[in-house]
Amino acid sequence: MIRTAQARAARKRYREMAPVLNEQSRRRFVALEAHALGRGGVSLMARISGLARSTIYHGLSDIRHNVSAPEGRTRKKGGGRKSKAIQDSTLVVDLRSLVEAATRGDPMRPLLWTSRSLRNLVNELAKQGHTVCPTVVGDLLRGMGYSLQANSKTREGSRHIDRDAQFQYINTQAMEFLAANEPVISVDTKKKELVGNFKNNGREWRPTGAPELVNVHDFIDPKLSRAVPHGVYDINNNVGWVSVGTDHDTASFAVNAIRRWWRTMGNERHPKAKRLMITADGGGSNGYRVRLWKVELQKLSDELKLPITVCHLSPGTSKWNKIEHRLFSFITINWRGKPLRSYRTIVQLIAATTTDLCALSWTKTNTPKASRFPTRNWPPSTSHAIRSMATGTTQSHHGEKILAKVELAELFMDNA
């Protein structure tokens, strides 16, 4: 009979050795301990180690017959249960025929119009006489070179033959302005944001079990509507300005954001400026086809007594606009997981945005004081915009030199 002290010592020895044992050495060590304990040793060591009695007897047999796995292995070659692919010779072929249906575009395949989840694949394989679990199907798919993948946004539609030349031209214009210490700004309207107690994507550190409680549905609050942040990014100084609109996103609002930037920041940072360059994408309120945008910019040019050069990026290339990844992306990071419950909340979160390197020193909004939030209505259209075009001094960039008078020069991009 095994004494209590012996059982305690055996348990201690196993606890100290277990972390460094592999499958083979654990089986042999437990078998040696059971043999040393004598009668009842196998049962005791099975309880201590959690190994099956048959495994311990297998270890005793290995010791008795001096059997061990080859060097560098824990089992003899060919040991263990055979994989499903070996047991079922047609499993891989049938699985490949199911997952390749969408790849080859065969409209008659059973899973072409359904989710190709592991469980659906298992069900289809079961109809063909294969008994397999979702885990094995996943392992087989990975072995065949498949993986879970989302859609990849790479196809941009038709590509204009002069797209690279357009980018080169815009870059040359910007470099000339920067070399002459003239202001170059990037403008755009950020995604319209719901104002109210709505979910905002992202996560923040909070006490466990105490998330921000927001509305179940994202129905627009008629009293608050949406916020329209229009940004101006000063490339020379790496600083930004954001005007938060409460009405329509129009060309008048977009140009007014530039006007407020110049009066509050631009004029102070560029006191000797003789001209201004604006880069913008090809659509939206500052699109190259929006006539009101040109009319309002002409008014701004006359008001500031500055020639304004506007370069539009090609359609579908707005992600290369500087403001997108130098300002708007950091604003999104700064307010992740925070419900935008009021316009004041949006303004304060934007004003607190900086880059990781603190290059974006500060961000202003159209709120000059924290105690009040000025508002102004921007009508969705202006009827006299088309007639006003005839009085402007707009010219396009087609090898013409920009004259040294108050004017607006604009680069028009093909929509192809």
Wavefront OBJ file of the C-alpha trace (Angstrom):
o trace
v 0.000 0.000 0.000
v 1.287 3.456 -0.944
v 1.843 5.751 2.016
v 0.649 9.370 2.076
v 4.211 10.683 2.206
v 5.123 8.669 -0.898
v 2.094 10.008 -2.803
v 2.958 13.584 -1.730
v 6.564 13.181 -2.882
v 5.501 11.676 -6.226
v 3.073 14.566 -6.811
v 5.816 17.105 -6.023
v 8.328 15.441 -8.374
v 5.808 15.362 -11.221
v 4.802 19.014 -10.669
v 8.463 20.088 -10.901
v 9.231 17.974 -13.977
v 6.000 18.465 -15.965
v 6.902 21.857 -17.549
v 9.968 20.422 -19.336
v 8.502 17.090 -20.457
v 7.268 16.297 -23.953
v 4.836 13.539 -24.879
v 7.359 10.703 -24.883
v 9.348 11.767 -21.813
v 6.187 12.411 -19.790
v 4.902 8.921 -20.549
v 8.239 7.342 -19.538
v 8.661 9.489 -16.394
v 5.153 8.674 -15.146
v 5.723 4.988 -15.928
v 8.998 4.990 -13.903
v 7.263 6.637 -10.940
v 4.403 4.099 -11.109
v 6.916 1.220 -11.219
v 8.827 2.630 -8.231
v 5.638 3.010 -6.182
v 4.703 -0.619 -6.703
v 1.149 -1.913 -6.337
v -1.377 0.888 -6.989
v 1.289 3.104 -8.574
v -0.359 3.168 -12.009
v -3.705 4.357 -10.582
v -2.050 6.995 -8.387
v 0.105 8.415 -11.192
v -2.898 8.434 -13.522
v -4.706 10.694 -11.041
v -1.637 12.922 -10.532
v -0.676 13.315 -14.201
v -4.046 13.030 -15.916
v -2.680 10.364 -18.282
v -4.790 7.350 -19.148
v -3.830 4.062 -17.502
v -3.277 2.555 -20.952
v -0.747 5.311 -21.699
v 1.183 4.531 -18.514
v 1.176 0.811 -19.358
v 2.442 1.769 -22.822
v 5.299 3.654 -21.127
v 6.145 0.614 -18.962
v 6.243 -1.519 -22.103
v 8.593 0.956 -23.822
v 10.967 0.848 -20.834
v 10.810 -2.927 -20.616
v 11.598 -3.430 -24.327
v 13.906 -0.398 -24.638
v 11.735 1.240 -27.324
v 12.009 4.959 -28.081
v 11.173 7.375 -30.911
v 13.931 8.353 -33.388
v 16.152 11.299 -32.490
v 14.382 14.630 -32.946
v 10.906 13.094 -32.776
v 8.453 12.398 -29.963
v 6.629 9.626 -31.828
v 7.647 6.912 -34.209
v 7.247 7.798 -37.855
v 3.692 7.168 -38.990
v 2.277 7.412 -35.471
v -1.002 9.130 -34.700
v -4.359 9.160 -36.430
v -4.318 9.530 -40.201
v -5.648 12.807 -41.601
v -9.072 12.982 -43.219
v -7.468 13.740 -46.576
v -5.681 10.358 -46.431
v -8.656 8.438 -45.057
v -11.040 9.935 -47.656
v -9.298 10.119 -51.013
v -11.980 12.223 -52.745
v -12.494 14.772 -49.944
v -9.964 17.335 -51.180
v -11.179 17.075 -54.785
v -14.810 17.622 -53.805
v -13.918 20.483 -51.451
v -11.889 22.185 -54.163
v -14.807 21.915 -56.593
v -17.049 23.706 -54.071
v -14.739 26.611 -53.268
v -13.592 27.132 -56.854
v -17.158 27.703 -58.048
v -17.030 31.457 -57.449
v -13.467 31.674 -58.719
v -14.370 30.129 -62.058
v -17.806 31.779 -62.208
v -19.843 28.623 -62.838
v -23.491 29.726 -62.255
v -24.647 26.159 -61.654
v -22.461 25.530 -58.603
v -24.495 25.043 -55.391
v -22.566 27.505 -53.200
v -22.111 30.305 -55.719
v -25.028 32.337 -54.369
v -24.658 31.499 -50.669
v -22.112 32.265 -47.977
v -19.212 29.851 -48.314
v -18.821 29.432 -44.575
v -17.184 26.345 -43.091
v -20.539 25.008 -41.887
v -22.116 25.408 -45.323
v -19.158 23.595 -46.867
v -19.536 20.810 -44.289
v -23.225 20.446 -45.162
v -22.487 20.264 -48.902
v -19.717 17.724 -48.319
v -22.085 15.648 -46.180
v -24.511 15.472 -49.127
v -21.640 13.979 -51.141
v -20.943 11.342 -48.464
v -18.056 12.991 -46.595
v -18.149 13.060 -42.786
v -16.005 15.977 -41.696
v -16.103 18.812 -39.137
v -15.669 22.587 -39.776
v -12.209 22.614 -38.146
v -10.882 19.992 -40.549
v -12.394 21.848 -43.521
v -10.631 25.022 -42.387
v -7.298 23.176 -42.109
v -7.759 21.666 -45.574
v -8.573 25.069 -47.090
v -5.469 26.639 -45.566
v -3.426 23.744 -46.915
v -4.870 24.424 -50.388
v -3.767 28.057 -50.206
v -7.107 29.620 -49.214
v -7.627 32.209 -46.475
v -10.383 34.520 -45.227
v -10.165 37.727 -47.263
v -12.235 40.881 -47.514
v -12.866 42.894 -50.677
v -9.861 44.863 -51.885
v -10.465 48.326 -53.340
v -8.012 48.390 -56.229
v -10.051 48.865 -59.410
v -10.593 52.533 -60.133
v -12.511 52.225 -63.370
v -11.283 53.904 -66.537
v -7.837 55.469 -66.343
v -7.006 58.612 -68.263
v -3.851 58.323 -70.342
v -2.545 61.613 -68.927
v -3.209 60.828 -65.257
v 0.475 60.685 -64.339
v 1.082 63.898 -66.263
v -1.734 65.519 -64.274
v -0.129 64.523 -60.973
v 3.281 65.662 -62.189
v 1.833 69.014 -63.194
v 0.111 69.518 -59.816
v 3.319 68.560 -58.005
v 5.381 70.973 -60.126
v 2.939 73.797 -59.420
v 3.012 73.083 -55.676
v 6.816 72.898 -55.580
v 7.084 76.246 -57.380
v 4.739 77.876 -54.877
v 6.527 76.355 -51.892
v 9.939 77.359 -53.244
v 8.696 80.942 -53.543
v 7.296 80.734 -49.985
v 3.775 81.219 -51.320
v 0.850 79.522 -49.491
v -0.340 76.123 -50.728
v -3.469 74.675 -49.131
v -5.387 71.421 -49.503
v -9.160 71.601 -49.033
v -11.978 69.078 -48.794
v -15.169 68.256 -46.922
v -14.940 65.430 -44.393
v -17.655 62.786 -44.134
v -20.870 64.237 -42.761
v -21.323 63.168 -39.145
v -24.528 62.430 -37.260
v -24.987 64.759 -34.280
v -26.619 63.193 -31.243
v -26.319 60.183 -28.978
v -25.294 57.837 -31.807
v -22.626 55.159 -32.064
v -19.235 56.326 -33.301
v -16.912 53.638 -34.647
v -13.818 52.760 -32.659
v -13.002 51.699 -29.103
v -11.638 53.443 -26.020
v -10.368 52.279 -22.646
v -13.222 52.327 -20.129
v -14.044 50.381 -16.953
v -15.029 46.795 -17.763
v -18.760 46.447 -18.336
v -19.348 50.208 -18.578
v -19.470 51.162 -22.279
v -20.895 54.423 -23.584
v -24.654 53.924 -23.931
v -25.972 55.191 -27.271
v -29.168 54.943 -29.311
v -30.055 51.637 -30.933
v -31.023 53.269 -34.260
v -29.118 55.942 -36.159
v -32.126 58.022 -37.154
v -31.190 61.648 -37.792
v -32.234 64.043 -35.034
v -34.253 66.758 -36.873
v -33.154 69.332 -34.297
v -29.445 68.653 -34.834
v -29.230 67.109 -38.321
v -25.646 66.466 -39.479
v -22.322 68.206 -39.012
v -20.409 69.179 -42.165
v -16.676 69.608 -41.386
v -14.832 71.427 -44.193
v -11.083 71.506 -43.725
v -8.217 73.665 -44.933
v -4.722 72.178 -44.564
v -1.766 74.575 -44.802
v 0.966 72.500 -46.449
v 3.676 75.122 -45.795
v 3.206 75.141 -42.016
v 1.573 71.736 -41.470
v -1.402 73.219 -39.620
v -5.105 72.848 -40.199
v -8.379 74.742 -40.000
v -11.841 73.161 -39.879
v -15.142 74.961 -40.288
v -18.053 72.893 -38.970
v -21.209 73.542 -40.966
v -24.718 72.936 -39.698
v -26.546 73.387 -43.005
v -25.817 72.433 -46.614
v -22.404 71.537 -48.025
v -22.264 74.120 -50.800
v -19.517 75.864 -52.709
v -20.330 79.067 -50.822
v -19.670 77.286 -47.528
v -16.454 75.736 -48.868
v -15.058 79.092 -50.039
v -16.148 80.781 -46.820
v -14.051 78.224 -44.913
v -11.026 79.318 -46.964
v -11.930 82.959 -46.325
v -12.084 82.421 -42.564
v -8.834 80.457 -42.633
v -7.102 83.344 -44.413
v -8.446 86.005 -42.057
v -7.648 84.042 -38.915
v -4.511 82.063 -39.796
v -3.376 82.473 -43.370
v -2.803 86.222 -43.444
v -0.783 86.034 -40.216
v 1.378 83.114 -41.390
v 1.804 84.400 -44.954
v 1.983 88.205 -44.612
v 3.992 88.626 -47.845
v 1.885 86.295 -49.990
v 1.342 87.428 -53.563
v -0.675 84.437 -54.744
v -2.474 81.362 -53.365
v -2.615 77.765 -54.573
v -5.484 75.415 -53.723
v -5.492 71.653 -54.312
v -8.858 69.877 -54.184
v -10.497 66.702 -55.396
v -12.671 66.660 -58.493
v -16.129 66.381 -56.918
v -18.366 67.629 -54.137
v -18.860 71.281 -53.229
v -15.368 72.110 -54.546
v -15.675 70.053 -57.740
v -14.181 71.187 -61.023
v -17.632 71.308 -62.661
v -19.338 73.304 -59.894
v -19.832 76.790 -61.311
v -20.760 78.297 -57.958
v -17.329 77.184 -56.684
v -15.665 79.242 -59.425
v -17.922 82.248 -58.806
v -17.241 82.254 -55.063
v -13.500 81.794 -55.596
v -13.512 84.756 -58.005
v -15.178 86.865 -55.313
v -12.553 85.706 -52.812
v -9.752 86.521 -55.241
v -11.138 90.027 -55.744
v -11.584 90.461 -52.010
v -8.076 89.328 -51.027
v -6.382 90.950 -54.028
v -4.597 87.639 -54.661
v -4.427 85.497 -57.795
v -5.723 82.028 -56.882
v -4.509 78.889 -58.641
v -6.742 75.810 -58.218
v -5.527 72.321 -59.139
v -8.081 69.502 -59.069
v -7.013 65.896 -58.607
v -8.276 63.402 -61.155
v -11.640 61.709 -60.487
v -11.231 58.759 -58.125
v -7.926 59.970 -56.656
v -9.167 62.074 -53.748
v -7.366 59.800 -51.265
v -4.100 61.383 -52.440
v -5.300 64.820 -51.397
v -2.986 65.946 -48.581
v -5.772 66.893 -46.190
v -7.152 63.353 -46.201
v -4.152 61.706 -44.543
v -2.598 64.710 -42.763
v -5.685 66.095 -41.013
v -8.943 64.185 -41.460
v -7.442 60.804 -40.537
v -6.168 62.190 -37.213
v -9.531 63.770 -36.448
v -11.176 60.362 -36.947
v -8.611 58.747 -34.639
v -9.087 61.438 -31.989
v -12.859 61.033 -31.713
v -13.058 57.244 -32.125
v -15.528 55.665 -29.746
v -16.903 59.067 -28.635
v -20.558 59.850 -29.422
v -20.804 63.249 -31.118
v -23.682 64.434 -28.975
v -23.495 68.137 -29.897
v -21.800 70.552 -32.261
v -19.739 71.832 -29.349
v -18.429 68.297 -28.753
v -17.384 68.046 -32.408
v -15.680 71.441 -32.284
v -13.749 70.623 -29.109
v -12.628 67.202 -30.376
v -11.384 68.738 -33.624
v -9.614 71.542 -31.773
v -7.761 68.965 -29.633
v -6.460 67.003 -32.626
v -2.705 66.789 -33.185
v -0.449 64.363 -35.008
v 1.803 61.898 -33.173
v 4.796 64.142 -33.907
v 2.883 67.270 -32.855
v 3.507 68.728 -36.312
v -0.157 69.723 -36.518
v 0.152 72.389 -33.870
v -3.502 73.340 -33.599
v -6.822 73.094 -35.332
v -9.324 75.941 -35.400
v -13.005 75.765 -36.131
v -15.573 78.369 -36.998
v -16.230 78.967 -33.281
v -14.191 81.965 -32.125
v -15.288 81.612 -28.515
v -16.186 78.574 -26.433
v -19.292 80.307 -25.117
v -21.115 80.681 -28.428
v -21.523 78.756 -31.671
v -22.235 81.045 -34.656
v -24.490 79.692 -37.365
v -25.282 80.751 -40.905
v -27.581 79.161 -43.458
v -26.105 78.093 -46.794
v -28.782 77.697 -49.497
v -28.472 74.487 -51.524
v -28.239 76.420 -54.824
v -27.698 79.912 -56.196
v -29.720 80.818 -59.252
v -27.425 83.598 -60.517
v -24.289 81.428 -60.500
v -24.406 80.633 -64.222
v -24.952 84.263 -65.239
v -22.102 85.418 -63.002
v -19.607 83.208 -64.817
v -19.490 85.646 -67.718
v -18.019 88.393 -65.505
v -15.168 86.327 -63.999
v -11.509 86.345 -65.038
v -11.042 82.593 -64.949
v -8.509 80.920 -67.215
v -7.406 77.298 -67.469
v -3.909 75.820 -67.248
v -3.006 75.031 -70.833
v 0.518 76.366 -71.095
v -0.599 79.932 -70.393
v 1.309 82.049 -67.926
v -0.732 83.303 -64.993
v -0.997 87.051 -65.313
v 0.029 89.265 -62.417
v -3.417 90.695 -61.843
v -6.331 89.727 -59.667
v -7.591 86.555 -61.281
v -8.482 82.927 -60.749
v -6.601 80.255 -62.685
v -8.030 76.756 -62.524
v -6.868 73.380 -63.801
v -9.734 71.393 -65.322
v -9.378 67.612 -65.283
v -10.937 65.180 -67.721
v -13.723 63.108 -66.244
v -12.490 60.063 -68.137
l 1 2 3 4 5 6 7 8 9 10 11 12 13 14 15 16 17 18 19 20 21 22 23 24 25 26 27 28 29 30 31 32 33 34 35 36 37 38 39 40 41 42 43 44 45 46 47 48 49 50 51 52 53 54 55 56 57 58 59 60 61 62 63 64 65 66 67 68 69 70 71 72 73 74 75 76 77 78 79 80 81 82 83 84 85 86 87 88 89 90 91 92 93 94 95 96 97 98 99 100 101 102 103 104 105 106 107 108 109 110 111 112 113 114 115 116 117 118 119 120 121 122 123 124 125 126 127 128 129 130 131 132 133 134 135 136 137 138 139 140 141 142 143 144 145 146 147 148 149 150 151 152 153 154 155 156 157 158 159 160 161 162 163 164 165 166 167 168 169 170 171 172 173 174 175 176 177 178 179 180 181 182 183 184 185 186 187 188 189 190 191 192 193 194 195 196 197 198 199 200 201 202 203 204 205 206 207 208 209 210 211 212 213 214 215 216 217 218 219 220 221 222 223 224 225 226 227 228 229 230 231 232 233 234 235 236 237 238 239 240 241 242 243 244 245 246 247 248 249 250 251 252 253 254 255 256 257 258 259 260 261 262 263 264 265 266 267 268 269 270 271 272 273 274 275 276 277 278 279 280 281 282 283 284 285 286 287 288 289 290 291 292 293 294 295 296 297 298 299 300 301 302 303 304 305 306 307 308 309 310 311 312 313 314 315 316 317 318 319 320 321 322 323 324 325 326 327 328 329 330 331 332 333 334 335 336 337 338 339 340 341 342 343 344 345 346 347 348 349 350 351 352 353 354 355 356 357 358 359 360 361 362 363 364 365 366 367 368 369 370 371 372 373 374 375 376 377 378 379 380 381 382 383 384 385 386 387 388 389 390 391 392 393 394 395 396 397 398 399 400 401 402 403 404 405 406 407 408 409 410 411 412 413 414 415 416
